[in-house]
Amino acid sequence: MAHYQPTQHYQAQVDNQATLQGRLLIKEQLRRNSVQPHKFVCERSMLSQDMLSNRLIKSALVWLAPLLQTAMPPKSIQLWQQVRALNYHERQRLESVYQQAKRQLALQPLSQLQAQAAQQLLELAYWLLQRSDIQTGNGIAASLSSQPLSRPRLCLLMDMNQAFEQWASLRIASMFEQLNKNYQALHQAQSVWLNDAEGQTCLSIRPDLLIYQTPNDDIREEKNARKHPYDDNQSMASAKETRNYSHVIDIKWKHLSHSGALSASDAYQLTSYAQAYQAGQVWLVYPVQGNVRQPVALRQQIHGSGNADSHNSASAKLWLMPFDVLSGTLNGELPQEL
């Protein structure tokens, strides 16, 4: 909401004023101004924020008033000061007001991103108001006052990016080990990516998971060297240059509705990993619920054939890999080398 402003639209406004503006309403003029001909009953279109969607959102802000002083920047709150909240009778028929607000919002000339942000904010406001008590006014203040302030409650906050990355990487590493005992995993291994002419490191990279294969004689040595994949020493260890990596895996806690929703920054990161590690496959693992979504292969368009680096980076297969958080497994079969 800190990046969202109340939408505006033109609406008819009728005023009885001393100047003639807009359209003169003859019938109302004769009825109301027969004894004061110096005034005009005019109807004009005014750009206004007095939309049902804005008013519904403003009502949710009023309901959250006890939290706003610390939860939102003052500038964001000031933008909504001129918007009226819903009155008591509108709050009583909240469902019909919400449906009407959605229809009005759909008619506004907004960009796709603006319309999506406005719709999400409207739905959140509606959800909050459904759980408020219009009889007591400010629902949060009432709920807080009814509880003894001397009884603290446990609040658990989790960094889902870090939690999902570690959980999914351990699960995926276990899947590779079950597939072939020679598969070994490096978690959060740091490598130099760019350096200058003098050999000074300019930029390092740290994929979430690196998969490589070792000869049978080296498996025990590799396992003994790693007590836990997320020990501090291991997470800061550099990937050995002599290893031949089969998979470079990046894990992100984000929603991808379809393959076209892949961000440019994530695509650049995948191709950078492909070039840096010369692995056979590069994965972007993302969370889903259920097994409907299946892996999607991404094909790079290489322009020009004279660049050896472009040819090498094109050899890696880029995959979008859905990870089912309900079962803790990757959907579909593991992609084979092509």
Residue pairs with C-beta under 8 A, 6 or more apart in sequence:
1 72
1 76
1 121
2 72
2 73
2 76
3 117
4 117
4 118
4 121
5 79
6 49
6 51
6 54
6 57
6 79
6 80
6 83
7 49
7 51
7 53
7 54
7 105
7 108
7 110
7 114
7 118
8 47
8 48
8 49
8 51
9 47
9 48
9 51
9 104
9 108
10 45
10 46
10 47
10 48
11 45
11 46
11 48
11 50
12 43
12 44
12 45
13 43
13 44
13 45
13 46
13 48
14 25
14 28
14 41
14 42
14 43
15 21
15 41
15 42
15 44
16 32
16 33
16 39
16 40
16 41
16 42
17 39
17 40
17 42
18 38
18 39
18 40
19 40
20 40
20 42
21 40
21 42
21 44
22 42
22 43
22 44
22 45
23 42
23 43
23 44
24 40
24 41
24 42
25 41
25 42
25 43
28 41
29 40
29 41
32 39
32 41
33 39
33 40
33 41
49 82
49 83
50 83
50 84
51 101
51 104
51 105
52 97
52 100
52 101
52 104
53 101
53 102
53 104
53 105
53 118
53 122
54 80
54 83
55 83
55 84
55 85
55 86
55 90
55 101
56 86
56 97
56 98
56 101
56 122
56 125
56 126
56 129
57 80
57 83
57 121
57 122
57 125
58 80
58 83
58 84
58 85
58 86
59 85
59 86
59 91
59 125
59 129
60 124
60 125
60 126
60 128
60 129
61 68
61 77
61 80
61 85
62 85
62 138
63 128
63 129
63 132
63 138
63 139
63 140
64 71
64 128
64 140
65 138
65 140
65 141
66 138
66 140
66 141
66 144
67 140
68 77
86 94
86 97
88 134
90 97
91 129
91 134
92 134
94 126
94 129
94 130
98 122
98 126
101 122
102 119
102 122
105 115
105 118
105 119
105 122
106 115
108 115
108 118
110 118
131 139
132 139
133 139
133 142
136 142
160 253
161 252
161 253
163 253
164 251
164 253
164 287
164 325
165 208
165 251
165 252
165 253
166 187
166 230
167 328
168 251
168 285
168 287
168 323
169 185
169 187
169 208
169 209
169 229
169 249
169 251
170 187
170 229
171 323
171 328
171 329
172 185
172 209
172 249
172 285
172 323
172 330
173 185
173 187
173 209
173 211
173 229
175 329
175 330
175 334
176 183
176 185
176 211
176 247
177 183
177 185
179 334
180 213
181 216
181 219
182 213
182 214
182 215
182 216
182 219
183 211
183 212
183 213
183 246
184 211
184 212
184 213
184 214
184 219
184 222
185 209
185 210
185 211
185 229
186 209
186 210
186 211
186 212
186 234
186 237
186 239
187 208
187 209
187 229
187 230
187 234
187 235
188 206
188 207
188 208
188 230
188 234
188 235
189 206
189 207
189 210
189 234
189 235
189 237
189 238
189 239
190 204
190 205
190 206
190 236
190 237
190 238
190 239
191 204
191 205
191 206
191 238
191 239
191 276
191 277
192 201
192 203
192 204
192 238
193 203
193 204
193 205
193 272
193 276
194 201
194 202
194 203
195 201
195 202
196 202
205 272
205 273
205 276
207 248
207 249
207 250
207 273
207 277
208 249
208 250
208 251
208 285
209 247
209 248
209 249
209 251
210 239
210 243
210 245
210 247
210 248
210 249
210 277
210 279
211 245
211 246
211 247
211 248
211 249
212 243
212 244
212 245
212 246
213 244
213 246
214 222
226 234
228 234
239 245
239 277
245 277
245 278
245 279
245 280
246 279
246 280
246 281
246 337
247 279
247 280
247 281
247 282
247 283
248 273
248 274
248 277
248 279
248 281
248 282
248 283
248 316
249 282
249 283
249 285
249 321
250 266
250 269
250 270
250 273
250 282
250 283
250 284
250 285
251 285
251 286
251 323
252 266
252 284
252 285
252 286
253 286
253 287
254 286
254 287
255 261
255 286
255 287
256 262
256 286
256 320
259 296
259 298
259 320
262 284
262 298
262 320
266 284
267 298
270 282
270 284
270 298
270 318
271 282
271 300
271 313
271 318
273 279
273 282
273 316
274 282
274 313
274 315
274 316
274 318
275 309
275 312
275 313
275 316
278 312
278 315
278 316
279 316
280 315
280 316
280 317
280 337
281 316
281 317
281 318
281 319
281 335
281 337
282 316
282 317
282 318
282 319
283 318
283 319
283 320
283 321
284 318
284 319
284 320
284 321
285 321
285 322
285 323
285 330
286 320
286 321
286 322
286 323
287 322
287 323
287 325
288 322
288 323
288 324
288 325
288 331
289 324
289 325
289 326
290 324
290 326
291 324
291 327
291 331
292 331
293 322
293 331
294 322
294 331
294 332
295 319
295 320
295 321
295 322
295 330
295 331
295 332
295 335
296 319
296 320
297 317
297 318
297 319
297 335
298 318
298 319
298 320
299 318
300 313
300 314
300 318
302 310
302 311
302 314
304 310
305 311
317 335
317 337
317 338
319 335
321 330
321 331
322 330
322 331
322 332
323 329
323 330
323 331
324 330
324 331
